[in-house]
Amino acid sequence: MSKIKIMCTSTGCIDYAPERYKNLGIEIIRIHVIYDGKEYKEGLDLDPVAFYDYLETIEDPKSHLPSTAMPDTEDIIAAFDRAVAEGCDEAIVFAISSGLGGTYNKLCLIAKEYKGRLKIRVVDTKITCFGEGLLAIKAAEFASRGMSGDQIMKEIKWMMDRQVFLGVDGKLDYLIYNGRLKGGKALMGQLLNFCPVLTFNENGECVSLETVRTQKKALARSCELIKEKIGNRSPEDYLLWHVYTGPSLITTLKEIEVKYGVEVNHEDVIMSPVSGSHNGPWLAGYGLAFLRRDDEPLED
């Protein structure tokens, strides 16, 4: 039986998730956040709560935008070398969506250097935050049951084909200044107080699913949309959690969702600072992962 090592980029938020996920032996490959003249390795020496508190206090965000940088080459090599030293035959590496940066491609390039020593599969998760991390967590659980790498990848593909992220940015400042919202949309959003409901498309890009007038209406619409996504599926067959940056908008979302009968069944997980650098401290929404039932085919 192959020994399989599971890895995940730090944007998967495993560092910020419940403690029960931290004993699965998942190796974290850390992306960098640069702000206020300092560089931090995400999840290691950067507290997300303090980070978003800081962003909320900036009077001129455009002149003080945080930035991000890919993992160090040395850190990636060290992680792969540890897998070899541990006697692993395979490594499955879950990466932040390639639609959000170059980390996936960098991992793939370095992985090629291990041909013949370690079979490395780099997964473009097409998402970020705990939706990314949960894929790694499930892969680690599958590996612990003795599943082969091929079996694990089939299960993960089933989940990826159905994963959902819905988020509302209460203010458009960071989306505009980082170039995520451009031209006429940016101007009209500022003038009319539009709030986009964000999601990930099939290419793993963060896009506006709908644009709604006012924060509360956008949050209410996200409740309607997540209810539609869940449909009549039993809570035993999915995980639903809150995604958020700063505390302000998530409090309002929790008040509104009661009226729509939305019930999360997983703990809240704060957004990765790498991702939050581009969204700002006023985001709240949902992550949704479906769990395959025994009566559901693994492949279409």
C-alpha positions in Angstrom: 0.0 0.0 0.0 1.3 3.4 -1.0 2.2 5.9 1.7 0.6 9.2 0.7 1.4 12.7 2.0 -1.3 15.4 1.9 -0.2 19.0 1.5 -2.2 22.3 1.2 -1.3 25.9 0.6 -1.9 28.1 3.7 -4.9 29.8 1.9 -6.8 26.6 2.8 -7.3 28.0 6.3 -6.5 24.8 8.1 -4.5 26.8 10.6 -7.7 28.7 11.5 -10.1 25.7 11.4 -11.2 23.5 14.4 -8.4 21.7 16.2 -9.6 18.3 15.1 -8.2 18.9 11.7 -4.7 19.6 12.9 -3.7 16.1 13.7 -4.1 14.7 10.2 -0.5 15.2 9.2 -1.3 17.8 6.5 1.8 19.8 5.5 1.1 23.5 5.0 2.9 25.4 2.3 2.8 29.0 3.3 2.1 32.0 1.1 3.3 35.4 2.1 1.4 38.6 3.1 3.2 42.0 2.9 1.7 44.9 4.7 2.8 47.9 6.9 6.4 47.4 5.7 6.6 43.8 7.0 6.4 40.4 5.4 4.6 37.5 7.0 4.1 33.8 6.4 0.4 33.2 6.4 -0.8 31.0 9.3 2.6 31.0 11.0 3.3 34.5 12.2 0.2 36.4 11.1 -3.0 36.6 13.1 -6.0 37.0 10.8 -8.1 38.8 13.4 -5.5 41.4 14.0 -4.9 41.7 10.3 -8.5 42.5 9.5 -8.7 44.8 12.5 -5.8 46.7 11.0 -7.4 46.9 7.6 -10.5 48.4 9.1 -8.5 51.3 10.6 -6.7 52.4 7.4 -8.1 55.8 6.4 -6.5 55.6 2.9 -6.7 52.0 1.7 -5.6 52.8 -1.8 -2.2 54.0 -0.5 -1.7 51.2 2.0 -2.8 48.0 0.1 -1.4 44.8 1.4 0.2 42.5 -1.2 0.9 38.8 -1.4 3.8 36.7 -2.6 4.1 33.0 -3.6 5.6 30.4 -1.3 9.4 30.4 -1.1 11.0 27.9 -3.5 13.1 26.6 -0.6 9.9 25.9 1.5 8.3 23.9 -1.3 11.4 21.9 -1.8 11.8 21.3 1.9 8.1 20.0 2.1 8.7 17.6 -0.8 12.0 16.5 0.7 10.3 15.7 4.0 7.8 13.5 2.2 10.6 11.6 0.6 12.4 11.3 3.9 9.2 10.0 5.6 9.1 7.2 3.0 6.1 8.5 1.1 5.4 7.1 -2.4 3.0 9.9 -3.3 2.1 13.5 -2.4 -1.2 15.2 -3.2 -0.8 19.0 -3.0 -3.9 21.2 -2.8 -3.3 24.6 -4.1 -5.1 27.9 -4.1 -7.0 28.4 -7.4 -4.7 29.1 -10.4 -7.2 31.8 -11.2 -5.9 33.8 -8.2 -2.2 33.7 -8.8 0.9 31.7 -9.8 1.3 29.4 -6.8 -0.3 26.4 -8.6 2.1 26.7 -11.6 5.1 27.1 -9.3 4.2 24.0 -7.4 3.8 22.1 -10.7 7.2 23.2 -11.9 9.0 22.1 -8.8 7.1 18.8 -8.7 8.5 17.9 -12.0 12.0 17.8 -10.5 10.9 14.9 -8.2 10.0 12.5 -11.0 11.2 9.0 -10.1 11.5 9.9 -6.4 8.0 11.0 -5.4 4.8 11.0 -7.4 3.4 14.4 -6.8 -0.1 15.4 -7.9 -0.8 19.1 -7.6 -4.5 19.9 -7.5 -5.8 23.2 -8.8 -8.7 23.5 -6.3 -10.4 26.3 -8.3 -11.3 27.9 -5.0 -9.6 29.2 -1.9 -10.2 29.6 1.9 -11.6 26.6 3.8 -13.2 25.2 0.7 -9.7 24.5 -0.4 -8.6 23.3 3.0 -11.5 20.9 3.3 -10.5 19.1 0.2 -7.1 18.4 1.7 -8.8 17.3 5.0 -11.0 14.8 3.2 -8.1 13.6 1.2 -6.1 12.9 4.4 -9.1 11.1 5.8 -9.4 9.0 2.6 -5.7 8.2 2.8 -6.0 7.1 6.4 -8.6 4.5 5.3 -6.1 3.0 2.9 -7.4 4.5 -0.3 -5.1 4.7 -3.3 -4.0 8.0 -4.8 -6.3 7.3 -7.8 -9.3 6.6 -5.6 -8.6 9.7 -3.6 -8.5 11.9 -6.7 -11.8 10.5 -7.9 -13.5 11.4 -4.6 -11.9 14.8 -4.6 -13.0 15.5 -8.2 -16.6 14.6 -7.2 -16.4 17.2 -4.4 -14.7 19.9 -6.5 -17.4 19.6 -9.2 -20.0 20.6 -6.5 -18.2 23.0 -4.2 -19.7 26.4 -3.6 -18.5 29.8 -2.3 -20.8 32.8 -1.9 -19.5 36.0 -0.4 -20.7 39.6 -0.1 -18.2 42.5 0.1 -19.8 45.2 2.2 -17.5 47.8 0.7 -15.8 47.8 -2.7 -12.7 49.6 -1.8 -10.2 46.7 -1.9 -11.9 45.0 -4.9 -11.6 48.3 -6.9 -8.1 49.2 -5.8 -6.7 45.7 -6.5 -8.2 45.8 -9.9 -10.8 43.0 -9.3 -13.7 45.4 -10.1 -12.9 47.7 -13.0 -14.2 50.6 -15.1 -17.9 51.4 -15.1 -18.7 48.7 -12.6 -16.3 50.2 -10.1 -17.6 53.7 -10.6 -21.3 52.7 -10.5 -20.6 50.6 -7.5 -19.1 53.5 -5.6 -21.9 55.9 -6.6 -24.9 53.6 -6.1 -23.6 51.5 -3.2 -23.9 48.2 -5.1 -22.7 45.1 -3.4 -21.7 42.1 -5.5 -22.4 38.5 -4.5 -19.1 36.8 -5.3 -18.5 33.3 -6.4 -15.9 31.2 -8.2 -16.4 30.3 -11.9 -15.3 27.1 -13.6 -11.9 28.6 -14.2 -11.4 29.3 -10.5 -11.7 33.1 -10.9 -13.5 35.1 -8.3 -16.4 36.8 -10.1 -19.6 38.7 -9.4 -22.5 36.3 -9.6 -25.1 39.1 -9.1 -24.9 42.7 -8.1 -27.4 43.8 -5.5 -28.3 47.3 -4.2 -27.3 47.7 -0.5 -25.4 45.4 1.9 -28.5 43.9 3.5 -30.2 43.0 0.2 -27.0 41.3 -1.0 -26.7 39.3 2.2 -30.3 38.3 1.9 -29.8 37.2 -1.7 -26.8 35.1 -0.6 -29.1 33.3 1.8 -31.6 32.6 -1.0 -28.9 31.4 -3.2 -27.3 29.0 -0.7 -30.8 27.6 0.1 -31.2 26.9 -3.6 -27.8 25.2 -3.8 -28.6 22.9 -0.9 -32.0 22.1 -2.2 -33.6 19.2 -0.3 -30.3 17.5 0.6 -30.0 16.2 4.1 -27.6 18.1 6.5 -25.8 14.8 6.9 -24.8 15.0 3.3 -23.1 18.4 3.2 -21.1 20.8 5.3 -22.1 24.5 5.4 -20.0 27.1 7.2 -19.6 30.9 7.4 -16.7 32.6 5.6 -15.8 36.1 6.9 -13.1 38.7 7.3 -13.9 41.4 9.8 -16.7 41.0 12.4 -19.1 43.6 11.1 -20.8 42.0 8.2 -20.9 38.4 9.5 -23.0 39.6 12.5 -25.5 41.1 10.1 -25.6 37.9 7.9 -26.3 35.7 11.0 -29.2 38.0 11.8 -30.6 37.8 8.3 -30.2 34.1 7.7 -32.6 33.2 10.5 -35.4 34.6 8.4 -34.5 32.4 5.5 -34.0 29.2 7.5 -30.3 28.9 6.7 -28.7 26.6 9.3 -24.9 26.1 9.1 -23.7 22.7 10.4 -19.9 23.5 10.7 -18.0 26.0 12.7 -17.2 29.4 11.1 -13.7 29.7 9.5 -12.1 33.1 9.0 -10.9 34.0 5.5 -7.3 33.5 4.6 -5.4 36.8 4.9 -3.9 36.2 1.5 -7.4 36.1 0.0 -8.7 38.8 2.3 -5.9 41.2 1.1 -7.9 41.4 -2.1 -11.4 41.6 -0.6 -10.9 43.7 2.4 -12.2 43.4 6.0 -15.9 43.6 5.2 -16.8 40.3 3.6 -19.2 37.6 4.8 -20.7 34.6 3.1 -20.8 30.8 2.9 -18.8 27.8 2.0 -20.6 24.7 1.0 -19.2 21.2 0.4 -21.3 18.2 -0.6 -20.5 14.8 0.9 -21.0 11.8 -1.4 -23.7 9.3 -0.3 -23.1 5.6 -0.9 -26.0 5.6 -3.5 -24.4 8.4 -5.5 -22.1 7.3 -8.4 -18.5 8.4 -8.1 -18.2 9.1 -11.8 -20.8 10.3 -14.2 
